[in-house]
């Protein structure tokens, strides 16, 4: 299959060490023997910290986004270091470059692209652009919950949801640069219009990526009806 994998920056850079990069690189290397892989890496805590400084300097949201994008590309380069010869050793700055680089047959790793597009959105747009078979979004929670599981003990995991219902759930959420929501509306709109098979799962366990690809019962599946 042709698969786009979105990995949150907070997943890869929890403690500023190489271990999570190594874990994911080994899994991605193994998966690349059977699948064509495109990986989109988020900015995580470093991006939010830089954005906070930029915002304190009274910069606009587009400038904040631009700084965040640079951090995602640094994270992408770190993953490229871990992947070595299994990956194409340049970070695409747009979707056309990602498609061109994929002609090498190697794993493609990228970060953000332009202001107002989170890496969630980038992964969904990329999946549509390259006609991917599946999008796997690896985040810091087990999937979509009825409410924030970090704040509410009675939050319940949603195993399956339509793209339309997910859009309604996200309606009105704060989408400033560097803010983290479960998923953003641009990403879901792309998933809906391209009828893209999507799984959202907890990336703190790297093996969940394999489970999601193998259609095991994990995380939240976004469907179209």
C-alpha positions in Angstrom: 0.0 0.0 0.0 0.9 3.7 -0.3 0.7 5.0 3.2 1.0 8.5 4.8 2.1 8.4 8.5 1.7 11.6 10.6 3.8 11.5 13.8 3.2 14.2 16.4 6.3 16.1 17.4 5.5 15.4 21.0 5.7 11.7 20.3 9.2 11.9 18.9 10.7 14.6 21.2 9.4 13.8 24.6 12.7 13.9 26.4 15.1 15.4 23.8 16.8 12.0 23.2 17.2 9.7 20.2 15.4 6.6 21.5 12.0 7.3 19.9 13.6 8.2 16.6 15.4 4.9 16.7 12.3 2.9 17.5 10.3 4.5 14.7 13.1 4.2 12.2 13.3 0.4 12.8 9.6 0.0 12.3 9.5 2.3 9.2 12.4 0.4 7.7 10.7 -2.9 8.1 7.4 -1.5 6.7 9.1 0.0 3.7 9.9 -3.5 2.4 6.2 -4.0 1.7 4.7 -0.5 1.5 5.5 2.9 0.0 5.8 5.3 3.0 5.5 9.1 3.4 6.0 10.4 6.9 4.9 13.9 8.1 6.5 15.0 11.4 5.1 17.6 13.7 6.8 20.3 15.8 5.8 19.3 19.3 7.0 21.2 22.4 10.0 22.9 20.7 7.7 24.4 18.1 5.3 25.7 20.7 8.1 27.2 22.7 9.5 29.0 19.8 6.1 30.2 18.7 5.5 31.6 22.2 8.7 33.7 21.9 7.7 34.9 18.4 4.2 35.8 19.6 5.6 37.8 22.6 7.5 39.8 20.0 4.1 40.8 18.6 4.5 38.9 15.4 1.5 37.8 13.4 0.1 34.3 13.3 1.6 33.7 9.8 5.0 34.5 11.2 4.4 32.2 14.2 3.4 29.5 11.7 6.5 30.0 9.7 8.7 29.5 12.8 6.8 26.4 13.7 7.2 25.0 10.2 11.0 25.4 10.5 11.0 23.3 13.7 9.0 20.5 12.0 11.6 20.4 9.3 14.4 20.0 11.9 12.4 17.1 13.4 12.1 15.6 9.9 15.9 15.8 9.5 16.4 14.0 12.8 14.2 11.2 11.6 16.1 11.1 8.3 19.3 10.7 10.3 17.8 7.7 12.0 16.5 6.2 8.7 19.8 6.5 6.8 19.8 5.0 3.3 16.2 3.8 3.7 15.0 7.4 3.3 15.5 10.1 0.7 17.8 12.5 2.4 16.0 15.7 1.6 13.0 17.2 3.3 10.3 18.2 0.8 9.0 21.7 1.2 5.8 21.0 -0.8 3.7 18.2 -2.1 5.1 18.2 -5.6 8.6 17.7 -4.2 7.4 14.9 -2.0 5.9 13.2 -5.1 9.1 13.7 -7.1 11.4 12.4 -4.3 9.2 9.3 -4.0 10.3 8.2 -7.5 13.5 7.0 -5.7 11.4 4.3 -4.0 12.7 5.4 -0.6 10.8 6.7 2.5 9.9 10.3 2.3 10.0 12.4 5.4 8.6 16.0 5.6 7.4 18.6 8.1 5.1 21.6 7.5 4.5 23.4 4.2 2.9 26.8 4.7 1.2 29.0 7.2 -2.3 28.0 8.4 -1.7 24.3 7.7 -0.9 22.1 10.7 1.0 18.9 10.1 -2.3 17.1 10.5 -3.6 19.0 7.5 -0.3 18.5 5.6 -0.6 14.7 6.0 -4.2 14.7 4.8 -3.4 16.9 1.8 -0.4 14.9 1.0 -2.4 11.7 1.2 -4.9 13.1 -1.4 -2.1 14.5 -3.5 -0.3 11.1 -3.9 -3.5 9.0 -3.9 -2.6 7.2 -0.7 -4.4 4.1 0.3 -4.3 4.9 4.0 -3.5 7.7 6.5 -2.3 6.9 9.9 -2.2 9.8 12.4 -0.1 9.0 15.5 -0.9 11.3 18.4 -0.4 11.5 22.2 -3.8 9.9 23.1 -5.5 6.6 22.1 -7.8 8.2 19.6 -10.7 10.5 19.6 -12.5 10.9 22.9 -15.9 12.4 23.7 -13.9 15.1 25.7 -10.3 15.8 26.6 -9.1 12.6 28.4 -6.3 14.6 30.1 -8.9 16.7 31.9 -12.0 14.5 32.3 -12.0 11.0 33.8 -15.3 10.2 32.1 -14.0 10.8 28.6 -14.8 7.8 26.4 -12.9 6.6 23.4 -14.7 6.7 20.1 -13.8 3.7 18.0 -15.4 4.8 14.8 -16.7 8.2 13.5 -17.7 9.7 10.2 -15.7 12.5 8.8 -18.9 14.7 8.9 -19.5 14.0 12.6 -15.8 14.7 13.3 -16.1 18.1 11.5 -19.1 18.9 13.7 -17.1 17.9 16.8 -14.2 20.2 15.9 -16.4 23.2 14.9 -15.3 26.3 16.8 -12.1 25.0 18.2 -9.1 27.4 18.6 -6.7 27.0 15.6 -4.0 29.5 16.5 -0.4 28.5 15.6 1.1 26.0 18.0 -2.2 25.1 19.7 -2.9 21.4 19.9 -6.3 20.0 19.2 -7.1 16.3 18.6 -7.3 17.0 14.8 -7.9 20.0 12.7 -10.8 20.8 10.4 -8.7 21.2 7.2 -7.4 17.6 7.7 -10.9 16.2 8.2 -12.3 18.1 5.2 -9.5 16.5 3.0 -10.3 13.1 4.4 -14.0 13.5 3.7 -13.7 14.7 0.1 -11.1 12.1 -0.8 -12.8 9.3 1.0 -9.5 8.5 2.7 -9.2 5.6 5.0 -7.8 7.1 8.2 -6.8 5.7 11.6 -5.9 7.9 14.6 -3.9 6.0 17.3 -1.5 6.5 20.2 2.0 7.0 18.9 3.6 6.6 22.3 3.6 2.9 21.5 5.4 2.8 18.1 4.2 -0.7 17.4 0.7 0.8 17.1 1.7 1.9 13.6 2.0 -1.7 12.5 -1.3 -2.6 14.2 -3.1 0.3 12.4 -1.7 -0.7 9.0 -2.8 -4.3 9.7 -6.4 -3.2 10.5 -6.2 -4.3 14.1 -8.8 -2.8 16.4 -6.9 0.2 17.7 -7.6 3.9 18.0 -10.3 5.7 16.1 -11.2 5.0 12.5 -12.6 7.9 10.5 -15.0 6.6 7.9 -17.1 8.3 5.2 -20.8 7.7 4.7 
